[in-house]
Each structure stands twice: as C-alpha cells, then as structure tokens.
Amino acid sequence: MIIGLIPQVHFAPTGQSETTGELRVLSFNAYRAEASSNELAALIKEEQPDLLILVETNERLHQDLTSLGALDGLDFRTAPAPAGGVRDTVIFSKNPMAEIDSGLSERDTGWFAMPTVEVEVGQQRVLVAGVHVYPPLKDAKLWRRGLSAIDTWVQAHPESPMILAGDFNSTRGHRLYTDAVAGLAEASGLRPQATWPQTMLPFPVIEIDHIIGQAVTFSQPGATPVSGSDHLAVHATARF
C-alpha cells in the first residue's frame, strides 16, 4: 500500500518568493449542467472567485446563476458552451482577459476544445486553461491525446505564469498526468484531495479535478459538494 501511494504524493516546486498578484480560483464540473444552480450560486457567493471555470456547462445554467446574482462582478468570459458542439467549458473572470488561440483546440484534443485565455493579474498576464480531458474508461487513446495536448501546451510556455483548472479525469498515479504537469504546483498540496465520485459512493475516493499552476503558490485549498453533480467543486487562492 505504501509503494502504491508514492505516485500520489506531490511535492510543490520551491524557490518562489516575491508575489505580484493573486487570484481566487473555483473550478467545477456541473455534470451536463444538471448541478443545483442554487447550491452552486451559494458556493460562488461564498468563495467570491476571481476566476470561475465551469466544465460540462451550458447557457441555461449561466442564466440561472446570473438571475441568482452569482455571476455579479465576473464580467469577462469565454465563448458560449456549446459553441458549435466543440466546447463544454467556460471561463469567467473578474479581471480583464482575452481568449487566445492555443494547442488545445478540438483538433488537438480529439474531443472538446479547452478554452485558453490571458488574464491581467497585477502588472502581468497569466495564462489560464479550462480543462476537460476525455475519460480513460471509455477511450484511452482520446484520454492520452488530451493529456498529451496539455503537456505540449505547458511545454510551449516554459516561463509564463499559468493556471490550469478543471476535470483532468486523471489522478497523480497516472504517469501521463504527472508527465504533463511536471514541475507545476498542485493546489491541494502534498495529500490528494478526493473529488470523485460524489454520488456513487458514500464519499469521493479519487482526485481527478485539479487546480495546478506555474510560477505560482497556492493556499486555502478546498473541495465542496454541489447536489446534482458527481464531482466536488475545487477552490484555492493562487499567488503569483
């Protein structure tokens, strides 16, 4: 058991010191937008995120959240979901941001495109990717392709501050995941934070929803259940 747990342990990069800005990040897989909009709205109001990443979402859910006042202040966002059937993830931000082209299009992932943006934080621009990787239990080749696309994208920006958040459908025990995010900080820290499955068992048992980053340190990590989804929402404060 001890040997089996070793790959799950994550040691955050060290040597970072001066901070130039911070973001409160909240990421959630809304399970085909069937999650409770009331509970999600309450969580958003409680956490007050600067950056909100919704996976498996749609515009009906966004309208519900807007009517409940949960998206107040999150004035910047990426394209609607679904956008031509190629995306199911949307990024909302309090800070000005611009959607950018990247290597995480539907052609690169073989499935849904992962939106990528540049967000203004302090005096710098931070790259942000909203992640949803194909589940390995259905098609391991598509799962591999999605993680490989993330790996390529991270390697293409070796010095850029960045946040990747969403449903990676991968644990720290998956070699492809650890290769893709090698050198990046994991918000949940040394010990994995179980996020799935929320509905099939009395409690979640594995961590497949992640907030990770480059040139960043994390604090105040947490995971919160929202009715109607099989994933927990994950949240943390990122300091650059």
Salt bridges, closest charged atoms under 4 A:
GLU22 OE1 - ARG239 NE 2.98
GLU47 OE1 - ARG24 NH2 2.49
GLU47 OE1 - HIS235 ND1 3.62
GLU56 OE2 - HIS132 NE2 3.75
GLU59 OE2 - HIS62 ND1 3.13
GLU59 OE1 - ARG77 NH1 3.01
ASP64 OD2 - ARG60 NH1 3.60
ASP88 OD2 - HIS132 ND1 2.90
GLU99 OE2 - ARG87 NH1 2.69
GLU118 OE1 - ARG125 NH1 3.74
GLU120 OE2 - ARG125 NH2 3.58
ASP167 OD2 - HIS132 NE2 3.45
ASP167 OD2 - HIS231 NE2 3.64
ASP179 OD1 - ARG175 NE 2.99
GLU186 OE2 - HIS210 ND1 2.46
GLU207 OE1 - ARG172 NE 3.00
ASP209 OD2 - HIS231 ND1 2.87
ASP230 OD1 - HIS231 NE2 3.61
